[in-house]
Structure formats: C-alpha cells, structure tokens
Amino acid sequence: MSTGAGPGVSELSPEDSWNVLAENDDAVLVDVRTRPEWAFVGLPNLESVGRRLVLAEWRHFPDMAVNTSFAEAVQEECGGRLPATMLFICRSGARSLEAARHVAAWARARGQEVQCINVAEGFEGDLNDDRHRGEGNGWKARGLPWRQT
C-alpha cells in the first residue's frame, strides 16, 4: 500500500484492490469514469465477490468539468451512507485519485471516517509506446474480471 496518495487516501494495485473487495463485506468500488467510457470500454465485474459497483462521473463528458455534487451522488448510490471502505477507479488512476481525495475530505468535514483507496493503474492502465492502453497494466491487463456493456 502506498502512502503517497495524500491525506486520507491510500493506493493499491489492481490485484490488491480486488482482494480488498473480495475480503471486505462493506467495501465498494466507485468507477469515476464517464458514461461513454463505461459503455465503450467496459466495467469491472464484481459479481463473483458479491460487491457493488458504483458508477458516478467525477468529471462530466464532454467538457470534463468536475461534478460538484460527486460526493453526494456517491453517498446516494451507496444507500444514503458512505461505506467504511471505498475504492476508486478510472482509466489510468489520475481522476480516481482526485475523486478519492475529494470524498475523503468531504467525509472528514462531516465527521465520518472513510478509508478511500485509489486503484493504481486504473481500468485501462498506462499508455504503451504506440500510445495504446490496456496492454501493459491496469485492471483489464492484469486479468481481473470485467464485462462489456
């Protein structure tokens, strides 16, 4: 686990993130990508571990403006309360880190203790030499369950 992700946020590899989801009954995965990414790239599939995938855009497509009601939307999708352990994923790990920091600060300001974890490498991973994703690292490249919508 990395401690360099910022206050209230840690970072785990995709495999370690999967293990947290598999072992923690209260953990949720929040996919912060855009609707087009969910539709055309695919989604993590958590069925085999019985966990919930929360879909909430951190930045709205197409202008990529920050969703100012993101934390509230996530809380609503989680049944009105934030779970104790929340993992955040995006394409490469950058937007999800921003979103995790935002939720950690938002929860802390309300006196809530929430463990926010960024999924390093994201869903598609880093660009390769040909400027393509999904081959070297990331959720999909590491062979974790996913599905096309």
C-alpha positions as CSV (number, residue, x, y, z in Angstrom):
1,M,0.0,0.0,0.0
2,S,1.4,3.4,-1.0
3,T,1.1,6.3,1.4
4,G,1.9,9.0,-1.2
5,A,-1.7,9.4,-2.4
6,G,-2.4,12.2,0.0
7,P,-4.3,12.7,3.3
8,G,-7.0,10.1,3.9
9,V,-6.2,8.2,0.7
10,S,-4.1,5.2,0.1
11,E,-3.3,3.4,-3.2
12,L,-3.3,-0.2,-4.1
13,S,-2.5,-2.3,-7.2
14,P,-5.5,-3.7,-9.1
15,E,-4.9,-7.2,-7.6
16,D,-4.7,-5.9,-4.1
17,S,-7.8,-3.8,-4.7
18,W,-9.6,-7.0,-5.9
19,N,-8.5,-8.7,-2.7
20,V,-9.9,-5.9,-0.5
21,L,-13.2,-6.2,-2.4
22,A,-13.2,-9.9,-2.0
23,E,-12.5,-9.9,1.7
24,N,-14.4,-6.8,3.0
25,D,-18.2,-7.1,3.1
26,D,-18.6,-3.3,3.4
27,A,-16.2,-2.3,0.5
28,V,-17.5,-0.7,-2.7
29,L,-15.7,0.1,-5.9
30,V,-16.6,3.5,-7.4
31,D,-15.9,3.8,-11.1
32,V,-15.5,7.6,-11.7
33,R,-15.1,7.4,-15.5
34,T,-17.5,9.0,-17.9
35,R,-20.7,7.3,-19.3
36,P,-19.0,6.8,-22.8
37,E,-16.1,5.1,-21.1
38,W,-18.4,2.8,-19.2
39,A,-20.4,2.0,-22.4
40,F,-17.5,1.6,-24.9
41,V,-14.5,0.4,-22.8
42,G,-16.3,-1.9,-20.2
43,L,-16.7,-2.1,-16.5
44,P,-15.2,-4.1,-13.6
45,N,-17.3,-7.1,-12.9
46,L,-17.7,-7.7,-9.2
47,E,-20.4,-10.4,-9.3
48,S,-18.1,-13.2,-8.2
49,V,-17.2,-11.4,-4.9
50,G,-20.8,-10.0,-4.4
51,R,-19.7,-6.4,-4.2
52,R,-21.4,-3.4,-5.6
53,L,-20.0,-1.3,-8.4
54,V,-21.0,2.4,-8.0
55,L,-21.0,4.4,-11.2
56,A,-20.5,8.2,-10.7
57,E,-18.8,10.6,-13.1
58,W,-16.1,12.6,-11.4
59,R,-15.8,14.8,-14.5
60,H,-18.7,15.2,-16.9
61,F,-18.3,14.3,-20.5
62,P,-17.7,16.1,-22.9
63,D,-16.3,19.2,-21.2
64,M,-14.7,17.3,-18.4
65,A,-15.9,19.7,-15.7
66,V,-15.7,18.5,-12.2
67,N,-19.0,17.1,-10.9
68,T,-19.7,19.4,-8.0
69,S,-22.2,17.0,-6.4
70,F,-20.0,14.0,-6.8
71,A,-19.7,13.0,-3.1
72,E,-23.4,13.5,-2.6
73,A,-24.2,11.3,-5.6
74,V,-21.8,8.6,-4.4
75,Q,-23.4,8.6,-1.0
76,E,-26.9,8.4,-2.5
77,E,-25.8,5.5,-4.7
78,C,-24.5,3.8,-1.6
79,G,-27.9,3.9,0.1
80,G,-27.5,7.2,1.9
81,R,-24.3,6.4,3.8
82,L,-20.7,6.1,2.8
83,P,-19.3,2.6,3.5
84,A,-16.2,2.3,5.6
85,T,-14.0,1.2,2.7
86,M,-14.3,2.8,-0.7
87,L,-12.1,2.1,-3.7
88,F,-12.0,4.4,-6.7
89,I,-11.0,3.6,-10.3
90,C,-10.8,5.5,-13.5
91,R,-8.9,4.9,-16.8
92,S,-5.4,5.3,-15.5
93,G,-5.6,6.2,-11.8
94,A,-5.4,10.0,-12.1
95,R,-9.1,11.1,-12.0
96,S,-9.9,8.4,-9.4
97,L,-7.1,9.8,-7.1
98,E,-8.7,13.3,-7.4
99,A,-12.1,11.8,-6.6
100,A,-10.9,9.7,-3.7
101,R,-9.2,12.8,-2.2
102,H,-12.4,14.8,-2.6
103,V,-14.6,12.1,-0.9
104,A,-12.1,11.7,1.9
105,A,-12.1,15.4,2.6
106,W,-15.9,15.7,2.2
107,A,-16.4,12.8,4.7
108,R,-13.9,14.1,7.1
109,A,-15.6,17.6,7.1
110,R,-18.8,15.7,8.2
111,G,-17.1,13.8,10.9
112,Q,-17.2,10.5,9.0
113,E,-14.3,8.1,8.9
114,V,-14.0,6.5,5.5
115,Q,-11.0,4.6,4.1
116,C,-10.6,5.9,0.5
117,I,-8.3,3.8,-1.8
118,N,-7.2,4.7,-5.3
119,V,-6.8,1.8,-7.7
120,A,-3.3,2.4,-9.1
121,E,-3.1,1.9,-12.9
122,G,-6.8,2.3,-13.3
123,F,-9.0,0.2,-15.6
124,E,-7.0,0.5,-18.8
125,G,-3.5,1.3,-17.4
126,D,-0.7,3.4,-18.9
127,L,-0.1,4.3,-22.5
128,N,2.4,1.9,-24.2
129,D,5.0,3.0,-26.8
130,D,2.3,3.0,-29.5
131,R,0.1,5.3,-27.3
132,H,-2.5,2.5,-26.6
133,R,-3.9,1.4,-23.2
134,G,-5.0,-1.9,-21.8
135,E,-1.9,-3.9,-22.7
136,G,0.8,-3.3,-20.0
137,N,-1.0,-2.8,-16.8
138,G,-4.4,-1.8,-15.3
139,W,-7.4,-3.8,-14.2
140,K,-8.1,-5.4,-17.6
141,A,-4.5,-6.2,-18.5
142,R,-4.0,-7.8,-15.1
143,G,-6.8,-10.3,-15.9
144,L,-9.3,-9.1,-13.3
145,P,-13.0,-9.7,-14.1
146,W,-14.7,-7.2,-16.4
147,R,-17.5,-7.0,-18.8
148,Q,-18.6,-5.1,-21.8
149,T,-21.9,-3.3,-21.6
